[in-house]
């Protein structure tokens, strides 16, 4: 018997479940990233860790400077990527 237009691919359900699993995995990775970033910023202020590694408390200006450097890095990498794909990559392909 020929398959009708309403017959679904048996892998359809498996693929949909895989997408949901990928989304939850990405969420989990994002949570781990945020926890790691918070721990990194907190390390100098933890008494045991600070004494062990002889950390000093960063000045308050550091926490204003850090996001500016991160944003500048992201903007620079995006511009370089666009320049690469606009000018260099077409010549190679």
Beta strands, then each sheet from edge to edge (+ up, - down):
end
